[in-house]
Amino acid sequence: MTTDLQTSDKTPPTKPKKPNPDTMGELALKQAKYFDVVLTDGEIWNCKLLEYGRYDLLVETELGKILIPKHSIKYFIVEKNED
């Protein structure tokens, strides 16, 4: 005889995972094939992410492979509006 209090073989539904704020930027850049990096001096580079490190990014641009220190990045443009 089975009662409602007994455990079943079914596992309880899990909540969807929230993005980890520490890795959200890395995930967004990895998902984007190409993105723009706006540097603190106003220069804009179109890049493809190769590696994401603690202090810098290794990207590929038309100039070649470049290591960009994170402190020199103002922001990223991951997806542009098609206006």
KEMARFI-550989 format. One line per field, with one value per atom (N, C-alpha, C): y, x, z; residue in three letters; residue number from 1. Coordinates in Angstrom, 3 decimals. Each point is the difference from the previous one (the first is absolute). Layout:
N
yy <- Y/...
xx <- X/...
zz <- Z/...
residuo <- ALA/...
num <- NUM/...
This chain:
83
yy <- -1.171/1.171/1.233/0.964/1.227/1.161/0.873/1.211/1.213/1.122/1.221/0.464/-0.486/0.434/-0.735/-1.103/-0.737/0.721/-0.169/0.633/-0.778/0.715/-0.640/0.068/-0.648/0.010/1.295/0.807/1.260/1.039/0.730/1.081/1.275/0.862/1.247/0.909/0.810/0.920/0.986/0.341/0.950/1.366/1.007/1.367/0.289/0.811/0.352/0.760/-0.282/0.646/1.445/0.873/1.404/0.123/0.916/0.163/0.471/-0.530/0.420/1.368/1.027/1.328/0.039/-0.929/-0.027/-0.514/-0.791/-0.578/0.482/0.886/0.462/0.669/0.841/0.665/-0.983/-0.971/-1.012/-0.793/-0.392/-0.770/0.813/1.271/0.852/0.155/0.176/0.172/-1.302/-1.138/-1.283/-0.325/0.406/-0.273/0.884/1.207/0.906/-0.426/-0.147/-0.389/1.132/1.216/1.198/1.057/0.879/1.083/1.178/1.165/1.201/0.274/0.354/0.425/1.498/0.750/1.438/0.204/0.505/0.205/1.332/0.175/1.221/1.247/-0.161/1.159/0.285/-0.774/0.226/-0.848/-0.687/-0.861/-1.186/-0.428/-1.118/-1.081/-1.225/-1.127/-1.061/-0.565/-1.147/-1.246/-0.870/-1.114/-1.315/-1.048/-1.351/-0.472/-0.499/-0.440/-1.330/-0.033/-1.239/-0.570/0.854/-0.422/1.142/-0.365/0.959/-0.283/0.905/-0.187/0.882/-0.156/0.783/1.489/0.340/1.394/0.518/-0.903/0.451/-0.954/0.452/-0.787/-0.193/-1.196/-0.245/-0.013/0.937/0.140/-0.053/-0.274/0.052/1.137/0.870/1.111/-0.077/0.951/0.013/0.297/0.578/0.249/-1.255/-0.957/-1.229/-0.322/-0.859/-0.359/1.069/0.470/1.099/-0.350/0.271/-0.175/1.360/0.099/1.276/-0.071/0.857/0.049/0.473/-0.650/0.358/1.443/0.523/1.373/1.036/-0.403/0.943/-0.068/-0.827/-0.165/0.839/0.828/0.803/-0.825/-0.617/-0.896/-0.815/-0.980/-0.867/0.264/-0.104/-0.004/-1.414/-0.775/-1.407/-0.197/0.831/-0.098/1.393/0.323/1.333/-0.002/1.127/0.164/0.171/-0.523/0.064/1.168/1.146/1.171/0.619
xx <- 0.852/-0.852/0.896/-0.337/0.793/-0.795/0.734/-0.639/0.648/-0.647/0.521/1.291/0.255/1.169/1.262/-0.142/1.177/0.683/1.291/0.740/-0.219/-0.030/-0.178/1.308/0.015/1.183/0.136/-1.025/0.030/0.804/0.829/0.755/-0.814/0.095/-0.777/0.495/-0.900/0.429/1.031/0.945/1.038/-0.294/0.393/-0.163/1.062/-0.332/1.040/1.126/1.220/1.156/0.103/0.283/0.260/1.455/0.283/1.397/0.859/1.171/0.948/0.552/-0.153/0.487/1.497/0.754/1.440/0.348/-0.896/0.288/-0.939/-0.932/-0.980/0.666/0.985/0.698/0.735/0.634/0.724/-0.961/-1.140/-0.979/-0.550/-0.303/-0.538/1.003/1.273/1.017/0.267/-0.084/0.207/-1.152/-1.218/-1.165/-0.019/0.527/0.046/1.167/-0.257/1.094/1.025/-0.467/0.845/-0.681/0.777/-0.530/0.949/-0.482/0.839/0.460/1.260/0.570/0.244/-0.557/0.255/1.003/1.156/1.068/-0.177/0.698/-0.134/0.437/0.845/0.422/-0.960/-1.106/-1.003/0.186/1.115/0.253/-0.964/-0.486/-0.933/0.620/0.018/0.541/-1.076/-0.087/-0.876/0.834/-0.495/0.805/-0.754/0.797/-0.486/0.740/-0.722/0.623/0.730/1.251/0.774/0.120/0.335/0.125/-0.460/-0.603/-0.472/0.734/0.881/0.780/-0.488/0.600/-0.382/0.270/1.117/0.391/0.000/-0.132/0.056/-0.747/-0.198/-0.654/0.978/0.026/0.745/-1.033/0.146/-0.965/0.728/-0.772/0.528/-0.697/0.792/-0.517/0.622/-0.338/0.627/1.497/0.440/1.432/0.747/-0.704/0.607/-0.526/0.697/-0.368/0.517/-0.902/0.351/-0.448/0.856/-0.324/-0.436/-1.262/-0.536/-0.166/0.675/-0.223/-1.424/-0.675/-1.393/-0.137/1.007/-0.110/-0.010/0.353/-0.019/-1.310/-0.946/-1.273/-1.076/-0.675/-1.109/-1.281/-0.327/-1.151/0.066/-0.902/-0.109/-1.333/-0.005/-1.245/-0.126/-0.896/-0.136/-0.929/-1.029/-0.959/-0.434/0.125/-0.365/-1.445/-0.673/-1.334/0.140/-0.908/0.045/-0.824/0.032/-0.791/0.523
zz <- 0.000/0.000/0.000/-0.874/-0.113/0.580/0.678/0.511/-0.641/0.125/-0.568/0.681/1.193/0.745/-0.415/-0.687/-0.420/-1.152/-0.069/-1.101/-1.279/-1.077/-1.295/-0.774/-1.150/-0.841/-0.776/0.014/-0.751/0.769/-0.717/0.634/-0.092/0.995/-0.036/-1.120/-0.542/-1.069/0.537/-0.836/0.409/-0.595/0.721/-0.487/-1.052/-1.011/-0.971/0.689/-0.409/0.623/-0.448/0.960/-0.312/-0.441/-0.937/-0.404/1.165/0.087/1.023/-0.414/0.831/-0.389/-0.286/0.560/-0.244/-1.400/-0.603/-1.311/-1.090/0.321/-0.975/-1.204/0.224/-1.098/-0.885/0.612/-0.768/-0.883/0.557/-0.777/-1.163/0.241/-1.066/-1.139/0.321/-1.031/-0.750/0.689/-0.661/-0.943/0.361/-0.839/-1.242/0.111/-1.152/-0.889/-1.286/-0.893/-0.073/-0.233/0.012/0.845/0.587/0.827/-0.110/0.398/0.018/1.422/0.126/1.278/-0.104/0.936/0.073/1.125/-0.370/0.972/0.725/1.094/0.796/-0.758/-1.024/-0.793/-1.163/-0.111/-1.034/-1.247/-0.120/-1.154/0.033/-1.175/-0.099/-0.880/0.520/-0.744/-0.157/-1.205/-0.225/0.275/0.877/0.501/-0.007/0.052/0.263/1.240/0.992/1.249/-0.195/0.421/-0.011/1.410/0.969/1.402/0.909/1.135/0.982/1.299/0.412/1.218/1.131/1.125/1.178/-0.204/-0.640/-0.142/-1.433/-0.971/-1.388/-0.932/-1.224/-1.038/-1.146/-0.552/-1.223/-1.117/-0.935/-1.083/-1.338/-1.040/-1.347/-0.724/-0.606/-0.784/-1.391/-0.850/-1.323/0.088/1.125/0.215/0.432/0.555/0.506/1.388/0.711/1.371/0.946/0.861/0.906/1.410/0.964/1.407/0.542/0.431/0.488/1.512/0.748/1.455/0.287/0.930/0.306/0.474/0.684/0.514/-1.129/-1.218/-1.131/-0.791/0.454/-0.694/0.673/-0.805/0.508/-0.007/-1.161/-0.084/-1.281/-0.103/-1.169/-0.692/-1.320/-0.760/-0.544/0.597/-0.331/-1.187/-0.085/-1.103/-0.381/-1.285/-0.479/-0.499/0.171/-0.575/-1.511/-0.736/-1.462/-0.541/0.653/-0.427/-1.246
residuo <- MET/MET/MET/THR/THR/THR/THR/THR/THR/ASP/ASP/ASP/LEU/LEU/LEU/GLN/GLN/GLN/THR/THR/THR/SER/SER/SER/ASP/ASP/ASP/LYS/LYS/LYS/THR/THR/THR/PRO/PRO/PRO/PRO/PRO/PRO/THR/THR/THR/LYS/LYS/LYS/PRO/PRO/PRO/LYS/LYS/LYS/LYS/LYS/LYS/PRO/PRO/PRO/ASN/ASN/ASN/PRO/PRO/PRO/ASP/ASP/ASP/THR/THR/THR/MET/MET/MET/GLY/GLY/GLY/GLU/GLU/GLU/LEU/LEU/LEU/ALA/ALA/ALA/LEU/LEU/LEU/LYS/LYS/LYS/GLN/GLN/GLN/ALA/ALA/ALA/LYS/LYS/LYS/TYR/TYR/TYR/PHE/PHE/PHE/ASP/ASP/ASP/VAL/VAL/VAL/VAL/VAL/VAL/LEU/LEU/LEU/THR/THR/THR/ASP/ASP/ASP/GLY/GLY/GLY/GLU/GLU/GLU/ILE/ILE/ILE/TRP/TRP/TRP/ASN/ASN/ASN/CYS/CYS/CYS/LYS/LYS/LYS/LEU/LEU/LEU/LEU/LEU/LEU/GLU/GLU/GLU/TYR/TYR/TYR/GLY/GLY/GLY/ARG/ARG/ARG/TYR/TYR/TYR/ASP/ASP/ASP/LEU/LEU/LEU/LEU/LEU/LEU/VAL/VAL/VAL/GLU/GLU/GLU/THR/THR/THR/GLU/GLU/GLU/LEU/LEU/LEU/GLY/GLY/GLY/LYS/LYS/LYS/ILE/ILE/ILE/LEU/LEU/LEU/ILE/ILE/ILE/PRO/PRO/PRO/LYS/LYS/LYS/HIS/HIS/HIS/SER/SER/SER/ILE/ILE/ILE/LYS/LYS/LYS/TYR/TYR/TYR/PHE/PHE/PHE/ILE/ILE/ILE/VAL/VAL/VAL/GLU/GLU/GLU/LYS/LYS/LYS/ASN/ASN/ASN/GLU/GLU/GLU/ASP/ASP/ASP
num <- 1/1/1/2/2/2/3/3/3/4/4/4/5/5/5/6/6/6/7/7/7/8/8/8/9/9/9/10/10/10/11/11/11/12/12/12/13/13/13/14/14/14/15/15/15/16/16/16/17/17/17/18/18/18/19/19/19/20/20/20/21/21/21/22/22/22/23/23/23/24/24/24/25/25/25/26/26/26/27/27/27/28/28/28/29/29/29/30/30/30/31/31/31/32/32/32/33/33/33/34/34/34/35/35/35/36/36/36/37/37/37/38/38/38/39/39/39/40/40/40/41/41/41/42/42/42/43/43/43/44/44/44/45/45/45/46/46/46/47/47/47/48/48/48/49/49/49/50/50/50/51/51/51/52/52/52/53/53/53/54/54/54/55/55/55/56/56/56/57/57/57/58/58/58/59/59/59/60/60/60/61/61/61/62/62/62/63/63/63/64/64/64/65/65/65/66/66/66/67/67/67/68/68/68/69/69/69/70/70/70/71/71/71/72/72/72/73/73/73/74/74/74/75/75/75/76/76/76/77/77/77/78/78/78/79/79/79/80/80/80/81/81/81/82/82/82/83/83/83
